[in-house]
Amino acid sequence: MTAVQPTADIHAYLAELEDIPGTRVFTAARARKGYWINQFAMSLMTPENRARFKADEDAYYAEWLLGEDAKAALRARDYNALLDLGGNIYFLAKLFSTDGFSFAQAVSTMTGMSFAEYQAMMLAGGRSAEGNRSIRENAAKGAK
Amino acid sequence: MARITAGVGSSHVPLLGVAADTGKDRDDYFAPIFNGFDWTREWIAQEKPDVVILVFNDHASAFDMKIVPTFAIGCGDRYKPADEGWGPRKVPEVEGHADLAWHIAQSLILDEFDMTIINEMDVDHGLTVPLTMMFGAPDAWPVKVVPLAVNVVTYPVPTGNRCWALGEAIARAVASFPEDLNVQIWGTGGMSHQLQGQRAGLINAEWDNRFLDAMVGDSDAARWIPHIEYLRETGSEGIEMVMWLIMRGALGPATRMLHRHYHVPCSNTAIGHIVLEPAT
């Protein structure tokens, strides 16, 4: 824990948020880009909408201002692609909950591991922060 | 006068609600977590707080992207459990304390914390899971709740320093409420976890335990931890721990620890909780 004053430099602050491997921090830029993906997902919080969505996904997507890339990622339940398009996991949770997936199941699909492998990793104490802190730092180490 | 008698920091993982609601809370997987709360349940049954100021974050349940308040206080009389995509949890409605909540809201605004006021909202696992962990499954929650919702989803989220200062202001507000009330403040969320991307599943027990250490005593080092440190060290959702700083700030210059518990894993998350009282 480093005792430092919070940064007042918004550019430096935002640049740091992009320096974490395998992570898309939900910045304003992503929130703007993914607005309709997230609002679509929110709509699945009622049983009526979940039933309509399950009956005809494409018709349901057509009710929202979703791009073709977003629709394709939603159809494929490609959560990494949805993060890239500005989706946020707490909103996307409404989609995987509608599918009957738990948080851990859905999260494991983003890691390149099977659910069983992911669960085993968690039981063994989770993924280490070692080597996972900074893209910049990893690149500097790799270059040596 | 009302007084803040204790603070609790606690994870609020949704799977804990599922475990409790389906009777799995003492199985091999969940017992190490729920057993850690046995002491705390006995303690709170003795303490009998009248009100809990429950600091939590809404997980895209009451708030969507239309409106994103940084700090919002629930001033309503009651709150229903939210439907988070699998139907609402079958737990009691949460009873508010509108008199105290409005008093705190007004005091905070005059103290230069520009709060958003909520009159109606449904409350998700962020609020109901800590109630379950502390009280089990009663027919009615034995405490009134002032919900305090913090944005920890859309960046920038509030700084640790601002959260700590808000806690200090909440303590001043509670102290000027004329009714004699035993008030606790709970900070929820965390500990280390990441629910997204290729780095999902990150856990940092060493860092989490240093954070728990930092809640105890007279140090205010934790208020200066920058967002990037939470993100790098504790995963993208570990940022929720800034909400513990509101609780810690409200307890005053120094604290004494009554109980502490830590366990890995619960689903994707490290579970921690700590019970503190102000040290005078």
Chai-1 contact restraints between the chains, C-beta under 6 A:
chainA,res_idxA,chainB,res_idxB,connection_type,confidence,min_distance_angstrom,max_distance_angstrom,comment,restraint_id
A,M1,B,A221,contact,1.0,0.0,6.0,A-B,restraint_1
A,M1,B,I225,contact,1.0,0.0,6.0,A-B,restraint_2
A,A3,B,A221,contact,1.0,0.0,6.0,A-B,restraint_3
A,A3,B,W224,contact,1.0,0.0,6.0,A-B,restraint_4
A,V4,B,W224,contact,1.0,0.0,6.0,A-B,restraint_5
A,P6,B,T159,contact,1.0,0.0,6.0,A-B,restraint_6
A,P6,B,P226,contact,1.0,0.0,6.0,A-B,restraint_7
A,E16,B,I228,contact,1.0,0.0,6.0,A-B,restraint_8
A,I20,B,L231,contact,1.0,0.0,6.0,A-B,restraint_9
A,P21,B,R199,contact,1.0,0.0,6.0,A-B,restraint_10
A,G22,B,G197,contact,1.0,0.0,6.0,A-B,restraint_11
A,G22,B,Q198,contact,1.0,0.0,6.0,A-B,restraint_12
A,G22,B,R199,contact,1.0,0.0,6.0,A-B,restraint_13
A,T23,B,G197,contact,1.0,0.0,6.0,A-B,restraint_14
A,T23,B,R199,contact,1.0,0.0,6.0,A-B,restraint_15
A,T23,B,S236,contact,1.0,0.0,6.0,A-B,restraint_16
A,R24,B,G197,contact,1.0,0.0,6.0,A-B,restraint_17
A,V25,B,Y155,contact,1.0,0.0,6.0,A-B,restraint_18
A,F26,B,V153,contact,1.0,0.0,6.0,A-B,restraint_19
A,F26,B,T154,contact,1.0,0.0,6.0,A-B,restraint_20
A,F26,B,Y155,contact,1.0,0.0,6.0,A-B,restraint_21
A,T27,B,Y155,contact,1.0,0.0,6.0,A-B,restraint_22
A,A31,B,T154,contact,1.0,0.0,6.0,A-B,restraint_23
A,Y35,B,M65,contact,1.0,0.0,6.0,A-B,restraint_24
A,N38,B,M65,contact,1.0,0.0,6.0,A-B,restraint_25
A,Q39,B,M65,contact,1.0,0.0,6.0,A-B,restraint_26
A,M42,B,D64,contact,1.0,0.0,6.0,A-B,restraint_27
A,L44,B,G85,contact,1.0,0.0,6.0,A-B,restraint_28
A,M45,B,D83,contact,1.0,0.0,6.0,A-B,restraint_29
A,L83,B,Q196,contact,1.0,0.0,6.0,A-B,restraint_30
A,I89,B,L195,contact,1.0,0.0,6.0,A-B,restraint_31
A,I89,B,Q196,contact,1.0,0.0,6.0,A-B,restraint_32
A,Y90,B,H59,contact,1.0,0.0,6.0,A-B,restraint_33
A,Y90,B,A60,contact,1.0,0.0,6.0,A-B,restraint_34
A,F91,B,A60,contact,1.0,0.0,6.0,A-B,restraint_35
A,K94,B,G85,contact,1.0,0.0,6.0,A-B,restraint_36
A,S97,B,G85,contact,1.0,0.0,6.0,A-B,restraint_37
A,S97,B,W86,contact,1.0,0.0,6.0,A-B,restraint_38
A,T98,B,G85,contact,1.0,0.0,6.0,A-B,restraint_39
A,F103,B,S267,contact,1.0,0.0,6.0,A-B,restraint_40
A,A104,B,S267,contact,1.0,0.0,6.0,A-B,restraint_41
A,A104,B,N268,contact,1.0,0.0,6.0,A-B,restraint_42
A,V107,B,L195,contact,1.0,0.0,6.0,A-B,restraint_43
A,V107,B,A200,contact,1.0,0.0,6.0,A-B,restraint_44
A,V107,B,N268,contact,1.0,0.0,6.0,A-B,restraint_45
A,M110,B,G197,contact,1.0,0.0,6.0,A-B,restraint_46
A,M110,B,A200,contact,1.0,0.0,6.0,A-B,restraint_47
A,T111,B,Q198,contact,1.0,0.0,6.0,A-B,restraint_48
A,T111,B,A200,contact,1.0,0.0,6.0,A-B,restraint_49
A,M121,B,G201,contact,1.0,0.0,6.0,A-B,restraint_50
A,M122,B,G201,contact,1.0,0.0,6.0,A-B,restraint_51
A,M122,B,P265,contact,1.0,0.0,6.0,A-B,restraint_52
A,G125,B,V264,contact,1.0,0.0,6.0,A-B,restraint_53
A,G126,B,G201,contact,1.0,0.0,6.0,A-B,restraint_54
A,G126,B,I203,contact,1.0,0.0,6.0,A-B,restraint_55
A,R127,B,G201,contact,1.0,0.0,6.0,A-B,restraint_56
A,R127,B,L202,contact,1.0,0.0,6.0,A-B,restraint_57
A,A129,B,N204,contact,1.0,0.0,6.0,A-B,restraint_58
A,A129,B,E233,contact,1.0,0.0,6.0,A-B,restraint_59
A,N132,B,R199,contact,1.0,0.0,6.0,A-B,restraint_60
A,R133,B,R232,contact,1.0,0.0,6.0,A-B,restraint_61
